[in-house]
Amino acid sequence: MKEILSIISNATKTEGRHVISPEAGYPMITDGVKAVGDAAKCRDLLLTIGEWQTKSGKLDSAFQKWVLTVKDNKAKYRVYDKGSKRVITVLIPYVDTRLKALTLYLVDGTLMLPTEY
C-alpha cells in the first residue's frame, strides 16, 4: 500500500498516454494511472470506467470525477460531472485489489490522477 500511495503523491505530470482497451470509446490513461493500476492490480477497475463511456449517455465527455471506495472486496464508484453533481453510482460485487480508495479524473478522453490534472 505504501508503494501505491507514493505513486499517487509523486505523479505530477505524465510523459505518455497508454491504451487500456482497443475498443472504441475507452479512454487513454496517464503514466500515473498505469503505475497505480499495475501496482494495485486493478486493471479491471480501470476497464469499468471505459465500459461506462460506451454505456451511458449521462456522462459528460469533457470532465468526470470517479471516486472509488473498496471495502470487504466490494467496490463502489461514485461518478460526478464537472458541476460536482453525482451522475451515477457503480457497484462491483467482487474485486481483488490492494486499493482502499482512489479518485480519478477523466478529462477529454484521458484518465488521470488528480495530481496530474
N, CA, C and O atoms as a GROMACS GRO file, in nm:
protein
  468
    1MET      N    1   0.083  -0.120   0.000
    1MET     CA    2   0.000   0.000   0.000
    1MET      C    3   0.087   0.126   0.000
    1MET      O    4   0.051   0.226  -0.061
    2LYS      N    5   0.200   0.120   0.068
    2LYS     CA    6   0.291   0.235   0.075
    2LYS      C    7   0.340   0.273  -0.065
    2LYS      O    8   0.352   0.391  -0.098
    3GLU      N    9   0.368   0.170  -0.147
    3GLU     CA   10   0.412   0.194  -0.285
    3GLU      C   11   0.305   0.267  -0.365
    3GLU      O   12   0.336   0.359  -0.440
    4ILE      N   13   0.181   0.226  -0.349
    4ILE     CA   14   0.070   0.287  -0.422
    4ILE      C   15   0.052   0.433  -0.381
    4ILE      O   16   0.034   0.520  -0.467
    5LEU      N   17   0.056   0.459  -0.252
    5LEU     CA   18   0.042   0.597  -0.204
    5LEU      C   19   0.156   0.685  -0.254
    5LEU      O   20   0.134   0.802  -0.287
    6SER      N   21   0.275   0.630  -0.261
    6SER     CA   22   0.391   0.704  -0.312
    6SER      C   23   0.371   0.738  -0.460
    6SER      O   24   0.400   0.850  -0.502
    7ILE      N   25   0.322   0.643  -0.538
    7ILE     CA   26   0.296   0.668  -0.680
    7ILE      C   27   0.195   0.780  -0.695
    7ILE      O   28   0.214   0.872  -0.775
    8ILE      N   29   0.088   0.774  -0.618
    8ILE     CA   30  -0.018   0.875  -0.628
    8ILE      C   31   0.034   1.013  -0.592
    8ILE      O   32   0.006   1.110  -0.662
    9SER      N   33   0.108   1.024  -0.484
    9SER     CA   34   0.154   1.156  -0.441
    9SER      C   35   0.265   1.212  -0.529
    9SER      O   36   0.283   1.334  -0.535
   10ASN      N   37   0.340   1.126  -0.598
   10ASN     CA   38   0.452   1.174  -0.681
   10ASN      C   39   0.417   1.192  -0.828
   10ASN      O   40   0.499   1.241  -0.905
   11ALA      N   41   0.299   1.153  -0.869
   11ALA     CA   42   0.259   1.166  -1.008
   11ALA      C   43   0.207   1.307  -1.032
   11ALA      O   44   0.090   1.338  -1.005
   12THR      N   45   0.294   1.392  -1.082
   12THR     CA   46   0.254   1.531  -1.103
   12THR      C   47   0.249   1.570  -1.250
   12THR      O   48   0.200   1.678  -1.285
   13LYS      N   49   0.299   1.486  -1.335
   13LYS     CA   50   0.290   1.510  -1.479
   13LYS      C   51   0.302   1.375  -1.548
   13LYS      O   52   0.341   1.276  -1.486
   14THR      N   53   0.270   1.373  -1.674
   14THR     CA   54   0.283   1.249  -1.749
   14THR      C   55   0.357   1.275  -1.878
   14THR      O   56   0.342   1.380  -1.939
   15GLU      N   57   0.436   1.179  -1.917
   15GLU     CA   58   0.509   1.191  -2.043
   15GLU      C   59   0.443   1.110  -2.153
   15GLU      O   60   0.474   1.127  -2.271
   16GLY      N   61   0.352   1.021  -2.114
   16GLY     CA   62   0.287   0.938  -2.214
   16GLY      C   63   0.145   0.905  -2.178
   16GLY      O   64   0.100   0.921  -2.064
   17ARG      N   65   0.074   0.858  -2.279
   17ARG     CA   66  -0.061   0.809  -2.258
   17ARG      C   67  -0.063   0.666  -2.309
   17ARG      O   68   0.003   0.632  -2.407
   18HIS      N   69  -0.141   0.582  -2.241
   18HIS     CA   70  -0.142   0.439  -2.270
   18HIS      C   71  -0.284   0.393  -2.300
   18HIS      O   72  -0.380   0.446  -2.246
   19VAL      N   73  -0.295   0.294  -2.386
   19VAL     CA   74  -0.423   0.235  -2.423
   19VAL      C   75  -0.459   0.131  -2.317
   19VAL      O   76  -0.376   0.047  -2.282
   20ILE      N   77  -0.582   0.136  -2.266
   20ILE     CA   78  -0.626   0.031  -2.173
   20ILE      C   79  -0.714  -0.072  -2.243
   20ILE      O   80  -0.729  -0.184  -2.195
   21SER      N   81  -0.771  -0.034  -2.356
   21SER     CA   82  -0.851  -0.126  -2.435
   21SER      C   83  -0.854  -0.078  -2.579
   21SER      O   84  -0.863   0.042  -2.605
   22PRO      N   85  -0.846  -0.172  -2.674
   22PRO     CA   86  -0.854  -0.130  -2.815
   22PRO      C   87  -0.997  -0.096  -2.858
   22PRO      O   88  -1.018  -0.049  -2.970
   23GLU      N   89  -1.095  -0.119  -2.771
   23GLU     CA   90  -1.234  -0.091  -2.806
   23GLU      C   91  -1.259   0.059  -2.817
   23GLU      O   92  -1.203   0.138  -2.741
   24ALA      N   93  -1.342   0.095  -2.910
   24ALA     CA   94  -1.377   0.236  -2.932
   24ALA      C   95  -1.446   0.293  -2.807
   24ALA      O   96  -1.525   0.225  -2.743
   25GLY      N   97  -1.414   0.417  -2.775
   25GLY     CA   98  -1.478   0.486  -2.664
   25GLY      C   99  -1.404   0.475  -2.531
   25GLY      O  100  -1.435   0.549  -2.438
   26TYR      N  101  -1.308   0.383  -2.521
   26TYR     CA  102  -1.233   0.369  -2.396
   26TYR      C  103  -1.128   0.479  -2.386
   26TYR      O  104  -1.067   0.516  -2.486
   27PRO      N  105  -1.108   0.533  -2.265
   27PRO     CA  106  -1.010   0.642  -2.251
   27PRO      C  107  -0.866   0.593  -2.256
   27PRO      O  108  -0.838   0.474  -2.239
   28MET      N  109  -0.777   0.686  -2.279
   28MET     CA  110  -0.634   0.663  -2.263
   28MET      C  111  -0.606   0.683  -2.113
   28MET      O  112  -0.686   0.743  -2.042
   29ILE      N  113  -0.492   0.631  -2.066
   29ILE     CA  114  -0.453   0.653  -1.926
   29ILE      C  115  -0.314   0.713  -1.921
   29ILE      O  116  -0.231   0.690  -2.009
   30THR      N  117  -0.289   0.791  -1.818
   30THR     CA  118  -0.159   0.855  -1.799
   30THR      C  119  -0.059   0.757  -1.738
   30THR      O  120  -0.096   0.646  -1.698
   31ASP      N  121   0.066   0.800  -1.731
   31ASP     CA  122   0.171   0.719  -1.668
   31ASP      C  123   0.135   0.688  -1.523
   31ASP      O  124   0.155   0.575  -1.476
   32GLY      N  125   0.082   0.787  -1.451
   32GLY     CA  126   0.048   0.769  -1.310
   32GLY      C  127  -0.063   0.667  -1.290
   32GLY      O  128  -0.054   0.583  -1.200
   33VAL      N  129  -0.166   0.672  -1.372
   33VAL     CA  130  -0.276   0.578  -1.362
   33VAL      C  131  -0.227   0.437  -1.398
   33VAL      O  132  -0.266   0.339  -1.335
   34LYS      N  133  -0.143   0.428  -1.500
   34LYS     CA  134  -0.087   0.298  -1.537
   34LYS      C  135  -0.006   0.240  -1.421
   34LYS      O  136  -0.017   0.121  -1.390
   35ALA      N  137   0.077   0.323  -1.357
   35ALA     CA  138   0.160   0.277  -1.245
   35ALA      C  139   0.072   0.230  -1.128
   35ALA      O  140   0.100   0.126  -1.068
   36VAL      N  141  -0.031   0.305  -1.096
   36VAL     CA  142  -0.123   0.264  -0.988
   36VAL      C  143  -0.195   0.135  -1.027
   36VAL      O  144  -0.206   0.043  -0.945
   37GLY      N  145  -0.242   0.127  -1.150
   37GLY     CA  146  -0.311   0.007  -1.196
   37GLY      C  147  -0.223  -0.116  -1.187
   37GLY      O  148  -0.269  -0.223  -1.147
   38ASP      N  149  -0.096  -0.102  -1.225
   38ASP     CA  150  -0.003  -0.214  -1.218
   38ASP      C  151   0.029  -0.252  -1.073
   38ASP      O  152   0.028  -0.370  -1.037
   39ALA      N  153   0.057  -0.152  -0.991
   39ALA     CA  154   0.096  -0.177  -0.851
   39ALA      C  155  -0.020  -0.234  -0.769
   39ALA      O  156   0.000  -0.321  -0.684
   40ALA      N  157  -0.140  -0.184  -0.794
   40ALA     CA  158  -0.257  -0.227  -0.715
   40ALA      C  159  -0.331  -0.344  -0.778
   40ALA      O  160  -0.427  -0.396  -0.722
   41LYS      N  161  -0.284  -0.384  -0.897
   41LYS     CA  162  -0.350  -0.493  -0.969
   41LYS      C  163  -0.500  -0.466  -0.986
   41LYS      O  164  -0.585  -0.546  -0.949
   42CYS      N  165  -0.528  -0.349  -1.043
   42CYS     CA  166  -0.669  -0.309  -1.056
   42CYS      C  167  -0.705  -0.268  -1.198
   42CYS      O  168  -0.786  -0.177  -1.219
   43ARG      N  169  -0.647  -0.334  -1.296
   43ARG     CA  170  -0.678  -0.302  -1.436
   43ARG      C  171  -0.827  -0.316  -1.463
   43ARG      O  172  -0.884  -0.238  -1.540
   44ASP      N  173  -0.892  -0.415  -1.402
   44ASP     CA  174  -1.035  -0.435  -1.422
   44ASP      C  175  -1.116  -0.314  -1.377
   44ASP      O  176  -1.219  -0.282  -1.436
   45LEU      N  177  -1.071  -0.247  -1.272
   45LEU     CA  178  -1.141  -0.127  -1.225
   45LEU      C  179  -1.126  -0.012  -1.326
   45LEU      O  180  -1.218   0.069  -1.341
   46LEU      N  181  -1.013  -0.006  -1.394
   46LEU     CA  182  -0.994   0.095  -1.498
   46LEU      C  183  -1.081   0.063  -1.620
   46LEU      O  184  -1.137   0.153  -1.682
   47LEU      N  185  -1.091  -0.064  -1.653
   47LEU     CA  186  -1.176  -0.105  -1.764
   47LEU      C  187  -1.322  -0.074  -1.738
   47LEU      O  188  -1.397  -0.044  -1.831
   48THR      N  189  -1.364  -0.080  -1.612
   48THR     CA  190  -1.503  -0.046  -1.576
   48THR      C  191  -1.532   0.098  -1.617
   48THR      O  192  -1.640   0.128  -1.668
   49ILE      N  193  -1.437   0.188  -1.594
   49ILE     CA  194  -1.457   0.328  -1.634
   49ILE      C  195  -1.474   0.337  -1.784
   49ILE      O  196  -1.560   0.411  -1.833
   50GLY      N  197  -1.394   0.264  -1.858
   50GLY     CA  198  -1.406   0.263  -2.003
   50GLY      C  199  -1.539   0.208  -2.051
   50GLY      O  200  -1.600   0.262  -2.144
   51GLU      N  201  -1.585   0.101  -1.987
   51GLU     CA  202  -1.714   0.042  -2.025
   51GLU      C  203  -1.827   0.144  -2.011
   51GLU      O  204  -1.916   0.150  -2.095
   52TRP      N  205  -1.823   0.223  -1.904
   52TRP     CA  206  -1.928   0.322  -1.881
   52TRP      C  207  -1.926   0.434  -1.983
   52TRP      O  208  -2.027   0.502  -2.002
   53GLN      N  209  -1.814   0.457  -2.048
   53GLN     CA  210  -1.809   0.562  -2.150
   53GLN      C  211  -1.893   0.522  -2.271
   53GLN      O  212  -1.946   0.608  -2.342
   54THR      N  213  -1.903   0.393  -2.294
   54THR     CA  214  -1.979   0.346  -2.408
   54THR      C  215  -2.125   0.316  -2.373
   54THR      O  216  -2.209   0.302  -2.462
   55LYS      N  217  -2.157   0.305  -2.243
   55LYS     CA  218  -2.291   0.266  -2.197
   55LYS      C  219  -2.384   0.383  -2.169
   55LYS      O  220  -2.503   0.376  -2.201
   56SER      N  221  -2.333   0.487  -2.110
   56SER     CA  222  -2.420   0.587  -2.051
   56SER      C  223  -2.418   0.719  -2.126
   56SER      O  224  -2.311   0.777  -2.151
   57GLY      N  225  -2.534   0.765  -2.162
   57GLY     CA  226  -2.546   0.897  -2.221
   57GLY      C  227  -2.547   1.006  -2.115
   57GLY      O  228  -2.550   1.124  -2.150
   58LYS      N  229  -2.544   0.970  -1.988
   58LYS     CA  230  -2.550   1.066  -1.878
   58LYS      C  231  -2.414   1.130  -1.850
   58LYS      O  232  -2.407   1.235  -1.785
   59LEU      N  233  -2.306   1.068  -1.898
   59LEU     CA  234  -2.173   1.115  -1.860
   59LEU      C  235  -2.124   1.229  -1.949
   59LEU      O  236  -2.140   1.225  -2.071
   60ASP      N  237  -2.066   1.328  -1.888
   60ASP     CA  238  -2.008   1.442  -1.957
   60ASP      C  239  -1.876   1.397  -2.019
   60ASP      O  240  -1.789   1.345  -1.949
   61SER      N  241  -1.860   1.415  -2.149
   61SER     CA  242  -1.738   1.368  -2.214
   61SER      C  243  -1.618   1.459  -2.187
   61SER      O  244  -1.505   1.416  -2.208
   62ALA      N  245  -1.640   1.583  -2.141
   62ALA     CA  246  -1.529   1.674  -2.116
   62ALA      C  247  -1.464   1.654  -1.979
   62ALA      O  248  -1.342   1.664  -1.967
   63PHE      N  249  -1.544   1.624  -1.875
   63PHE     CA  250  -1.487   1.607  -1.741
   63PHE      C  251  -1.575   1.515  -1.657
   63PHE      O  252  -1.696   1.533  -1.648
   64GLN      N  253  -1.510   1.417  -1.595
   64GLN     CA  254  -1.577   1.328  -1.500
   64GLN      C  255  -1.482   1.305  -1.382
   64GLN      O  256  -1.360   1.300  -1.400
   65LYS      N  257  -1.538   1.293  -1.265
   65LYS     CA  258  -1.462   1.258  -1.145
   65LYS      C  259  -1.512   1.123  -1.098
   65LYS      O  260  -1.631   1.108  -1.069
   66TRP      N  261  -1.423   1.025  -1.089
   66TRP     CA  262  -1.456   0.888  -1.046
   66TRP      C  263  -1.394   0.867  -0.909
   66TRP      O  264  -1.272   0.871  -0.894
   67VAL      N  265  -1.478   0.844  -0.807
   67VAL     CA  266  -1.432   0.822  -0.670
   67VAL      C  267  -1.458   0.676  -0.633
   67VAL      O  268  -1.573   0.632  -0.626
   68LEU      N  269  -1.351   0.602  -0.611
   68LEU     CA  270  -1.358   0.460  -0.581
   68LEU      C  271  -1.339   0.436  -0.432
   68LEU      O  272  -1.250   0.495  -0.370
   69THR      N  273  -1.422   0.351  -0.375
   69THR     CA  274  -1.401   0.301  -0.239
   69THR      C  275  -1.413   0.149  -0.244
   69THR      O  276  -1.497   0.094  -0.315
   70VAL      N  277  -1.327   0.082  -0.166
   70VAL     CA  278  -1.327  -0.064  -0.161
   70VAL      C  279  -1.336  -0.106  -0.015
   70VAL      O  280  -1.261  -0.059   0.071
   71LYS      N  281  -1.430  -0.196   0.012
   71LYS     CA  282  -1.446  -0.250   0.147
   71LYS      C  283  -1.493  -0.394   0.135
   71LYS      O  284  -1.588  -0.423   0.062
   72ASP      N  285  -1.427  -0.482   0.206
   72ASP     CA  286  -1.464  -0.624   0.206
   72ASP      C  287  -1.471  -0.682   0.065
   72ASP      O  288  -1.564  -0.756   0.033
   73ASN      N  289  -1.374  -0.648  -0.017
   73ASN     CA  290  -1.364  -0.695  -0.156
   73ASN      C  291  -1.482  -0.654  -0.245
   73ASN      O  292  -1.506  -0.715  -0.349
   74LYS      N  293  -1.555  -0.551  -0.202
   74LYS     CA  294  -1.662  -0.494  -0.284
   74LYS      C  295  -1.622  -0.351  -0.314
   74LYS      O  296  -1.569  -0.280  -0.229
   75ALA      N  297  -1.649  -0.309  -0.437
   75ALA     CA  298  -1.610  -0.174  -0.478
   75ALA      C  299  -1.731  -0.092  -0.517
   75ALA      O  300  -1.833  -0.143  -0.563
   76LYS      N  301  -1.715   0.038  -0.497
   76LYS     CA  302  -1.820   0.132  -0.537
   76LYS      C  303  -1.752   0.253  -0.600
   76LYS      O  304  -1.661   0.312  -0.542
   77TYR      N  305  -1.797   0.288  -0.720
   77TYR     CA  306  -1.758   0.412  -0.785
   77TYR      C  307  -1.872   0.510  -0.771
   77TYR      O  308  -1.988   0.475  -0.796
   78ARG      N  309  -1.841   0.632  -0.732
   78ARG     CA  310  -1.937   0.742  -0.740
   78ARG      C  311  -1.882   0.833  -0.849
   78ARG      O  312  -1.765   0.871  -0.847
   79VAL      N  313  -1.966   0.867  -0.945
   79VAL     CA  314  -1.923   0.943  -1.061
   79VAL      C  315  -1.988   1.080  -1.059
   79VAL      O  316  -2.110   1.092  -1.044
   80TYR      N  317  -1.906   1.183  -1.073
   80TYR     CA  318  -1.953   1.321  -1.069
   80TYR      C  319  -1.920   1.389  -1.202
   80TYR      O  320  -1.820   1.356  -1.267
   81ASP      N  321  -2.005   1.484  -1.240
   81ASP     CA  322  -1.977   1.562  -1.361
   81ASP      C  323  -1.902   1.689  -1.324
   81ASP      O  324  -1.866   1.710  -1.209
   82LYS      N  325  -1.879   1.773  -1.423
   82LYS     CA  326  -1.799   1.893  -1.400
   82LYS      C  327  -1.862   1.991  -1.301
   82LYS      O  328  -1.792   2.076  -1.246
   83GLY      N  329  -1.991   1.980  -1.278
   83GLY     CA  330  -2.058   2.066  -1.181
   83GLY      C  331  -2.063   2.004  -1.043
   83GLY      O  332  -2.136   2.054  -0.956
   84SER      N  333  -1.989   1.898  -1.020
   84SER     CA  334  -1.982   1.826  -0.892
   84SER      C  335  -2.114   1.760  -0.853
   84SER      O  336  -2.138   1.734  -0.735
   85LYS      N  337  -2.197   1.734  -0.951
   85LYS     CA  338  -2.323   1.664  -0.925
   85LYS      C  339  -2.301   1.515  -0.951
   85LYS      O  340  -2.248   1.476  -1.055
   86ARG      N  341  -2.343   1.430  -0.854
   86ARG     CA  342  -2.328   1.287  -0.876
   86ARG      C  343  -2.422   1.243  -0.986
   86ARG      O  344  -2.542   1.271  -0.983
   87VAL      N  345  -2.365   1.174  -1.084
   87VAL     CA  346  -2.441   1.132  -1.200
   87VAL      C  347  -2.483   0.986  -1.187
   87VAL      O  348  -2.599   0.952  -1.212
   88ILE      N  349  -2.389   0.899  -1.150
   88ILE     CA  350  -2.419   0.758  -1.134
   88ILE      C  351  -2.339   0.698  -1.019
   88ILE      O  352  -2.240   0.756  -0.973
   89THR      N  353  -2.384   0.582  -0.973
   89THR     CA  354  -2.309   0.501  -0.878
   89THR      C  355  -2.294   0.364  -0.941
   89THR      O  356  -2.392   0.305  -0.987
   90VAL      N  357  -2.172   0.313  -0.941
   90VAL     CA  358  -2.143   0.182  -1.000
   90VAL      C  359  -2.098   0.089  -0.887
   90VAL      O  360  -2.002   0.118  -0.816
   91LEU      N  361  -2.169  -0.022  -0.871
   91LEU     CA  362  -2.134  -0.121  -0.769
   91LEU      C  363  -2.067  -0.240  -0.836
   91LEU      O  364  -2.113  -0.289  -0.940
   92ILE      N  365  -1.957  -0.286  -0.777
   92ILE     CA  366  -1.884  -0.401  -0.828
   92ILE      C  367  -1.881  -0.504  -0.716
   92ILE      O  368  -1.820  -0.480  -0.613
   93PRO      N  369  -1.947  -0.619  -0.735
   93PRO     CA  370  -1.966  -0.713  -0.626
   93PRO      C  371  -1.839  -0.779  -0.573
   93PRO      O  372  -1.836  -0.819  -0.457
   94TYR      N  373  -1.735  -0.792  -0.655
   94TYR     CA  374  -1.611  -0.852  -0.606
   94TYR      C  375  -1.492  -0.793  -0.679
   94TYR      O  376  -1.490  -0.786  -0.802
   95VAL      N  377  -1.393  -0.750  -0.603
   95VAL     CA  378  -1.266  -0.704  -0.658
   95VAL      C  379  -1.152  -0.764  -0.576
   95VAL      O  380  -1.167  -0.791  -0.457
   96ASP      N  381  -1.040  -0.784  -0.641
   96ASP     CA  382  -0.921  -0.834  -0.574
   96ASP      C  383  -0.811  -0.731  -0.597
   96ASP      O  384  -0.731  -0.743  -0.690
   97THR      N  385  -0.808  -0.631  -0.512
   97THR     CA  386  -0.711  -0.523  -0.526
   97THR      C  387  -0.663  -0.480  -0.388
   97THR      O  388  -0.729  -0.504  -0.288
   98ARG      N  389  -0.546  -0.416  -0.386
   98ARG     CA  390  -0.492  -0.364  -0.260
   98ARG      C  391  -0.543  -0.222  -0.232
   98ARG      O  392  -0.517  -0.167  -0.125
   99LEU      N  393  -0.614  -0.164  -0.326
   99LEU     CA  394  -0.665  -0.028  -0.308
   99LEU      C  395  -0.777  -0.025  -0.204
   99LEU      O  396  -0.854  -0.121  -0.191
  100LYS      N  397  -0.785   0.084  -0.131
  100LYS     CA  398  -0.898   0.110  -0.041
  100LYS      C  399  -0.980   0.227  -0.093
  100LYS      O  400  -1.102   0.232  -0.074
  101ALA      N  401  -0.913   0.320  -0.158
  101ALA     CA  402  -0.980   0.437  -0.213
  101ALA      C  403  -0.893   0.497  -0.323
  101ALA      O  404  -0.770   0.487  -0.319
  102LEU      N  405  -0.957   0.560  -0.420
  102LEU     CA  406  -0.884   0.624  -0.529
  102LEU      C  407  -0.978   0.722  -0.597
  102LEU      O  408  -1.096   0.692  -0.617
  103THR      N  409  -0.926   0.838  -0.632
  103THR     CA  410  -1.001   0.935  -0.711
  103THR      C  411  -0.928   0.952  -0.844
  103THR      O  412  -0.806   0.967  -0.848
  104LEU      N  413  -1.004   0.949  -0.951
  104LEU     CA  414  -0.951   0.967  -1.085
  104LEU      C  415  -1.033   1.071  -1.158
  104LEU      O  416  -1.154   1.084  -1.135
  105TYR      N  417  -0.969   1.146  -1.247
  105TYR     CA  418  -1.039   1.240  -1.334
  105TYR      C  419  -1.031   1.188  -1.476
  105TYR      O  420  -0.927   1.139  -1.520
  106LEU      N  421  -1.142   1.198  -1.547
  106LEU     CA  422  -1.143   1.168  -1.689
  106LEU      C  423  -1.166   1.299  -1.761
  106LEU      O  424  -1.276   1.356  -1.756
  107VAL      N  425  -1.063   1.347  -1.828
  107VAL     CA  426  -1.067   1.478  -1.892
  107VAL      C  427  -1.040   1.461  -2.041
  107VAL      O  428  -0.932   1.417  -2.081
  108ASP      N  429  -1.138   1.496  -2.122
  108ASP     CA  430  -1.124   1.489  -2.268
  108ASP      C  431  -1.061   1.358  -2.316
  108ASP      O  432  -0.971   1.358  -2.399
  109GLY      N  433  -1.110   1.246  -2.262
  109GLY     CA  434  -1.067   1.115  -2.310
  109GLY      C  435  -0.941   1.059  -2.246
  109GLY      O  436  -0.892   0.955  -2.290
  110THR      N  437  -0.888   1.126  -2.144
  110THR     CA  438  -0.769   1.076  -2.076
  110THR      C  439  -0.798   1.062  -1.927
  110THR      O  440  -0.841   1.158  -1.862
  111LEU      N  441  -0.775   0.943  -1.873
  111LEU     CA  442  -0.794   0.915  -1.731
  111LEU      C  443  -0.666   0.947  -1.657
  111LEU      O  444  -0.558   0.900  -1.694
  112MET      N  445  -0.677   1.030  -1.550
  112MET     CA  446  -0.558   1.076  -1.479
  112MET      C  447  -0.581   1.084  -1.328
  112MET      O  448  -0.695   1.087  -1.282
  113LEU      N  449  -0.472   1.086  -1.255
  113LEU     CA  450  -0.478   1.110  -1.112
  113LEU      C  451  -0.503   1.259  -1.088
  113LEU      O  452  -0.465   1.340  -1.172
  114PRO      N  453  -0.566   1.297  -0.979
  114PRO     CA  454  -0.586   1.438  -0.952
  114PRO      C  455  -0.457   1.519  -0.951
  114PRO      O  456  -0.457   1.636  -0.989
  115THR      N  457  -0.347   1.459  -0.907
  115THR     CA  458  -0.219   1.530  -0.905
  115THR      C  459  -0.163   1.554  -1.046
  115THR      O  460  -0.072   1.635  -1.063
  116GLU      N  461  -0.217   1.485  -1.146
  116GLU     CA  462  -0.173   1.505  -1.284
  116GLU      C  463  -0.261   1.605  -1.358
  116GLU      O  464  -0.232   1.641  -1.472
  117TYR      N  465  -0.367   1.649  -1.296
  117TYR     CA  466  -0.463   1.740  -1.361
  117TYR      C  467  -0.410   1.880  -1.370
  117TYR      O  468  -0.478   1.969  -1.422
   0.00000   0.00000   0.00000
